[in-house]
Amino acid sequence: MVAIKAADFAFPRMEAPDLDAMEEFLTHFGMVRAERTPDALYMRGADSHHHLHAVHKGGTRFIGFAYHAASEDDLKRLAKLPGASGIETLNEPGGGKRVRLTEPNGYQIEVIHSMQSVPAIKVERDPVNTGGEPLRRKGRLMRLSKSPTTLQRIGHGVLSTPKVKETVAWFRETLGMIRSDDVYAGDKENLIGAFSRLDRGEDYVDHHVLFCIHNQKTGLNHVSYEAQDIDAVFQDHEHIKRLGKYEHMWGIGRHLLGSQVYDYWSDPWGRVHERWADTDRLNAANGGNLLSAEEGFQSQWGERPPERFIGHASP
């Protein structure tokens, strides 16, 4: 039985030894400071969410993911679950109320309601002429804005875990996520990856809000954000590359499952962050699929993922 149906992904929560260095990376990556306290950093995108990344001064620990609830009644339902925190008032920028839970790998899952909204940031982008629509930019010259381009919003999080089935079941039963694509190796019962999306009924949502991938190590594989368009992925790839400060993990390419044009970079402590554009969008009626790893884990174009990316887990 499903406890609630989460409304949206909110943010990852993690630690960093140096908030200045973290803010510098996230700014080059395309985020904007929402607020900063002596011991925490909150970064936003162009949408109206107060923040979509939360970092606390400390070590290099990945704390967990936060999701938005559709109503306070959802918080009341979650608060009754075994091990739940009860409803708490968030004493941090953005505010709101939350319930804290623990998923099967021990990471904190927060479900938040009534976080403060902020005015959206308008990001000017030129339309792209195509073969089918050759006059979308008629009479105008394409001149890209200076990098970095502000990211639009958060997309999904990816957990590496030796307990794929248990972890996937927990998120689908607790937060009402539904299957987009499950991936097996050898026997169809041997689940090694699972793409789950939000269930918002007839409303269309991203192909996945959570991906769980098998790994002997447990941790954050990556967290992912939507860029304004494919040009923004490419131009900001060049911007970050020119800095010469950050490790490039994988890309640019186009996924098969989800179809995003992707680019992956590591922050100063190795936590992987993805910028992408153009994902598949599905609703509850679209159902889900079961695929082999050979069929599912590939790109439509671009290089195959390096082992350092596939096996990555930031604890």
C-alpha positions, 0 to 999 in steps of 0.5 A: 500500500502506497503511503503518499504520492510525492509531488516533486524532488526538492534537493540533495543534502550533503556536507562540504569542508569548505563552503566557499569552494562549494559555492564556487563550483555550484555557481560555475555549474549554473546555480545561484545563491539563495541564502548562506549562513555561517554553516550552510549554503543554499543554492537555487535555479531559475524556477520558483523553489527557494533552493535545490541544493543544501550543503552544511559545513562539515566533512564530505558526507552525503546526508540524503534527498528531500522531496516535496509533499502535496499537502500537510495531510501527506506529512501526517500520514508519513509521521505515522510510519515506523521510525518516522520523525513526526512533523517538524518545523524546518529552522533553516532558510526556506522554512516549511514543515517536514517529516524525516524518514530513513531509507534502506541504505541508512540515508535521510529522506525528508518530505517537506511541505510549505517551503517558501517560494521565490520569484522565478529568474527569467533566462533569455534563450534564442529559439532553435531553427529546425528542419521541420520549423526553419523559421522559429528564429526568423530575422534574428541572429543566434548569440548565446549568453555568457556562461554559466547559464542558470539551471532551470530546476532539479531533475533526479537523484541516483543512489548506488546500493547493493540492495536495489530491490529493497531500496526501490520497493521502499521509495515506490511504497513510501513516496508513491513512485512508479516504474519507468524502466527496470533493468536486469542482468542474466535472470529477469529477477536479478534487478541491477537498476531501476528508474522510477518516476513520480505518480501525478496521475494524468500530469506528465513528469520526467522519465525518472526522479530516482534511479537506483543502481547496483553497487557493492558500495553504498552512496550518492552516484549523482544528482541531476539538474535541467539546463535551459536547452541543449546549447546550454549543456554544450556551452557550459561544458566548455566553460567548466572545462576551461576553468581547469579545476573540476573533474569531468566524469562523462559526456556529452551524449544522449541517454537511451533511458530517459533520452537526456542530453547529458554532461557529468562533473565532479565537485571538489570532493568527488560528488557527481553533478549532472547537467541535462536537457530534453528528457522524455516525459510520461504520465501514469498511463504510460506504464513501465518496462523491464529491459536487459542491461545490454538493451538498457544501459547504453547511449543513443550517441556518445561514449559508453560510461567509464567504469569510474562513473558506473562504480561511483558512490559518494557515501 
